[in-house]
Amino acid sequence: SEWWIETVGIDGIRMDTYPYADRDAMAHWMKVLGEEYPHFNTVGETWVTEPAYTAAWQKDSKLSEKNSYLPTVMDFAFFDRINSAKNEETDDWWNGMNRIYNVLCYDYLYPNPKSVMAFIENHDTDRFLGEGKDTLALKQALALLLTINRTPQLYYGTEVLMNGTKSVTDGNVRKDFPGGWAGDKHNAFTAEGRTQAENQMFNWVSRLLHWRQGNEVITKGKQTQFCTQKGVYVVARQYKGKSVMTIINGKNEAN
């Protein structure tokens, strides 16, 4: 790790299947890296879908007798709930956006919720769109992902509506980005090469990301969420007198 940092200048590591390795050895590795390079970050893949299990792997967790020294864990709990919620209407109990509310209620378990990496899809899962093109559900998921108190991870191609499921093969969710190879008939690297629907999503994501960049309300603000009312879920962020509210309609009709 030190060779890669000193020679190549990497500024982070994404460690695959982090809990599968020897816990003490991994903790020693993380502790040494943290002491030598305090601004270096390591993300550990912690594929468990309950917040308590995930939180136990984060540095300084009170849920574990031994300190992992792992700065950032992956939020498979958020991934699991958002992918369930997209197929449901929000009711007065557990379904739909209630799943997000309930999973974020456990943020107190994390030593540092802002250093938990949330995502809606990755190379090991079905694409959020599955085999479809439900852009409204995708926009809702991305709006949450990019405004809650998490470190967001975006998977390539989401911005141009890349879809696919693992039921075909893992390669079906890891397709080449359109236009990356000579002879590709479809080039999503340019506005001219993208379809109208792809451009609409690309521009929407771009505006949201540019708005988020440097926005301290999102990166530093306190988070408050509200119980769903009539299918509507609200998350608020506040910082130095400024506020941002993300309002999600969890019903299938206008609300």
N, C-alpha and C positions, 0 to 999 in steps of 0.2 A: 504493500500500500504506500509506504513512504517513497519507494522508487517511482511509482506512478505520479504521486503528488509532486515530488521534487523535479522529476525529469520531464514529464508531460504537462503537468500543471492542472490535472483534474481537480474539480472543486467539490466533488461528491461521488458517493458510491451507492448503487442500488444493490443490496445483498439479497440474492435469491434464497428462498426457503430458510430464512434466518433461524427459526427455532429447531430445525432438524439437526444442526451441528452441536458440538459440545458446548454447553452453556458457559462454563467457566472460561474456556479458551476464547469464545466469542466476546465475553465481557472484558477479558484482558486486552484483546485487540481494540475494542471500542474505547476503553479507558486510556490506553496509550495514544491512540489517534487524537482523542479529545484533549489530552494534555499537550501534545506536540503541535496540534493544529486546531486551536479552539474555534476557528471559523469554518472548519471543514464539516460537512454533514454526511451522514450515512442513513439511508432509508433501508429498513429491514422488512422484507416480505413476511408478514405475520398473518397467514391465511386462517383466521378464525373469525366468526361472525357475531360474537358477543363482545360488547365494549370492555367488560371486566377482563376477559382473556387477553384482548389486545393491549389494554392499559398495563397489564402485568409485565409486558415486554419493554415498556418505555423506561428510559433513564429516570432514576429516582422514584420509581413506583413504590407505593406503600402496600401494594398487593402481592409483592414478592419478597421473600427473605433475602434474596441475592439481587444486587443491582446489575442490570444488564448493560448500563452505560450507553444504550442505543438511543440516539437523539430522536429519531423519527420512525414511527410505525405506520403501517398501511391500514387504512380504515375500510376493511372488508365489511364491517357492520353497516356503514353508510351505503356501500355498493349494493349489498344484499337488500336493504330496505328500499332504496330508490328504484331498483329493478323489479321489486314486487309491487311498489306503489303505482308504477306506470300502467299496470294492467288492471287497476282497481279504481272504483270511485271512492272518494273520501266519505266515510260515514261518521257516526257520532262516537265510535268506539276505537277500533284498532286498524282498520283498513286505510289504504290510500296514504295521504300525507300524515296521518296519525303515526305511521311507522317512522317517519323522519322525526317527528316531535319526540316520540318515545325513545329513539336511539340517542338523540342529542341530549336528552335528560340526564344521561350518564356521563356527561363531560367532566363532572367533578371527580371522576375516577382517574382522569389523565393528569399527570404532573404538568403537562404543557399541551393543551388541546390544539393550539395554533401550529404545533409541530407534529400533527397527525396528518398524514397524506391521504386525502379523499379522492375518489375517482368514481366514474360511472361505468367504466369498461377498461379492459386492458388486453394484452396479447394472450392471456390465458382464459379469457371469458368470451361469451357471446358479445357481439357488438350491441350497444344499447338499442339500436334500431332493429335488431334481429334481422329478419329478411324483409322488413317493411321500410317505410319512409315517414313515420309519424313525427313530423318536425315540431309540432306543438309540444309533445311530451319531451322531446329532446331539448327544446328551449327551456322548458320548466326545470329540467334536471340540471342543465348548465347554469341557469340563473342561480339556483341554489348552491351548486358546487363552487361558484365563483364569488359568492357573497357570505357564506358561513365562515366561522372561525376555524378554517382548515388551510393546509397547504394543498392547493389543487393540482391534480395531475390530469393532463389531457392526452388522449391517445391520438396518434396521427390519423388524419382522414375524417375525424368527427366533423370537422368544419366543412367538409364537402359531402357529407351524408354517406360515408362508406358504411356498408352494413354487412351482415353475414353471421352465421351461427356455427358453433363447433360440431353440431350434429352431422355436418358434411365431413369436415376435417379441421384440425387446428389451423391449417393453412388458409381456410376460408375466412378467418378473422385476422389474417396477417398478409393480406394481398398487397402487392406493390401499389404504391401511390400512383394514380393515373398520370401518365406523362413522364415517368421517371426513366423510361427506356426508349431507345431508338425504335421506331416502328409502332409505338403506342398510338392508337387512333384517338384516344381521349386524353387531353392534357389539362389536368386540374390545377396546374401551376400558374396559369394565366386566366384572367377574367374572360378572355375571348374563347378559351378552351373549355370553360366550365358551362354547365347548363344553367338555365335561369334559376332553377331551384337550388343548385349548388352555390351560385353567386349570392342568392338571398341569404342562405345560411352562413356562408363565408363572411359576408359583410356584417351580419348580425353578431357573429362571434368576435370579429375584429373590433367592432365598436365597443362591445362589452369588455374585452381584454384591455383596450386602450384606456377606457374609463377606469378600470380597476387598477391599472399600473400607477403606482405612487399614491393611491388613494388610502390615506391613513385610517379613514373610518373603517375600511375593510381589513387592512393589514394589522391594525392595532386596537380597533374598537371593541368595547364590551358587547357581548351578544345576549339578546333577550328573545325568547320565542314565546308564542302565544298558542294556547290550545285551539284546535280547529273549531270554527263556528260556521255552520251551514256549508261545510265543505271547503272553507277558506283557511289556509295556513299562512301565518305571518312570522317572519324572522326579522328582528331589528338589530342594527348595529349603531353604537353611539361612541363618539370620540371628540373631545374638546368642543362641545356644543353643537356638533354636526351629527346628523342621523341619516341612515339609509334603511329603508324597509323593503324587503322582498315579499311580495304578496302572491301566493299561488292559489289558483282556483282548482280544487281537486275534484270538481264535478265534470260531467260530460257535456253540460250545457252552460250557457252564460249565467253568471252568478253576481 
